[in-house]
Amino acid sequence: MDQRVKPAPHEIRIARAENPKMRERDLAAQLGVSEAELVAAHIGEGVQRIEPRVSAVLLGLEAVGEVMALTRNESAVHEKIGVYEKVEPGEHASIVLGEHIDLRIFPKIWAHGFAVEKRDGDDIKRSLQFFDDAGDAVHKVHLRPSSNLDAYQRLVAGLVSADQSPSVSLKGKAKDVVAVEAAGSVEDLRDRWSRMTDVHQFFGMLNKLKLSRIQAVRMVGDDYAWRLSEESLAAMFQLAATGGTPIMCFVGNRGCIQIHSGPVTNIKTMGPWLNVMDETFHLHLRTDHVAELWAVRKPTKDGHVTSIEAYGADNELIIQFFGRRHEGETELEDWRFLAENLPRITVPTAA
């Protein structure tokens, strides 16, 4: 365990001034603080604490117009340019179903919020940034040149917190759960899996069988899930781009899942990073963080659907892909053919 004494807010500000080009997440890690603590240290210097009232945030953002929505985890950054529209707020889950910005949000995870202004030459970059109770970013909204600044300022004014102290109260991150012997049998898993009629039934099945997602994928057998080789991830992107196959790309964390639906065209690699650099969609994926890559087939009332799922060394899902489809539609044949013909790894079926 890291026993370093955390720097005080003024020390964080000095470090920020000395490293103006370093990404906040990287500087926070270097200083041994969370990203939320790094941002909070600048309250009064371009930063205001705001209440993370998710419904008010989402409903107020539509008037701001075009913005960039950013959701990330440790290994993938998902950026979409568009408008927050078709908002369906809820206590346990909120949804944004805009043409470009498509989100599934879990409001109880949003613990800290900030309105941030950063000077960039003659310009000022503005954003809303939200963090969980461990200080990890769950979602950010960056203004664009065409954004409605008046609407943004009204939104911020309605959310400003009475607490403007330059520190945050955090809880420790949830400890990794030690894997125990799976409660569900292969036979029970395969029976329940075969009787699914909707992909959303998958989570209920896992809960009933007391299985994690990766346990189920490893156990179920290669007629429903098969391991893909390391190069299949880049191959999938290139094939989807050259073939014009529209995909759905999901990146999430505890508090938010962000979805791209549509084609991908401009694929670039830089070291371990695989990047999509399209007009309204940017993705940055650390391929060296992918420990296992799987193709997964789930039955639905509209025929089976196929996903490609990347897992990290911690057995957590990093990123997930489907062929683009709407409820009630069959899976795209081009996507199915692509997924079923990527290079595979032969692995023994769990007993």
C-alpha angles and dihedrals in degrees: 000000000000106000097183117133108245116246118251119248093261090052090051090052091051091050090049091051090050092049104037096158099045115108113253093237092052094045091048090053091048091052094045094242134113121258089247090057090050092053094042091054088068097055106138091025101079095313130099125184112236131188112258093229096158099195093051091046095050096043092047096049096068090072090053089067123200114022139149116255117204128192123169147165130196093287109027136045118199118194126182129180115211146082130302099239138146090037117184107188121201139170095239101023134012126195134206113194103179124150090258107008110065116170142168108201132190104204099194089065093058103094106155134031136187138182106217131197119187123181114229108183105297092344132081118218113210129196145160113228127192129191139186126240091274091056096252119139115254100173141352133193118203121195120234129211090262095049118121102250094189091055090047093051091049090051092050092046090055092051102042111131125227087227109080098160115141095239138064133218109236137187122217118263116266110270119245111263113237109239113250130191109291113260096209122070124230090245094052091045093051092046094051092041092053091053097053114123097179131034090230089067088070095084093049089051091052091050093050092049093041091233131140119231093254092047091055093047092051093046106042100076134250096279086071103024132017132181117247126210123253095257093054094085095060090039091055092054094047093047092047090049097047093041095045091234110164113226140188115231120194123194120172151158134192094293108033144023118200123198134200117198118188143045127327119213116159108061119175133171125208116179107305092345121101108198137193110200105182128149098265101010130062124176127182114189128181101219091185088066092061109102098170133017120196139181109216129195120202126184119234134172086260094053128278122314125211127218133184112218130190120202130193129225087269089061091245122134112257101179139348133202136196134170109264111269141145128226109284095025127111120241118274109262091217091056093046092050090048094050095044093051102049115115112278138207118220111230130174116254114249115250 
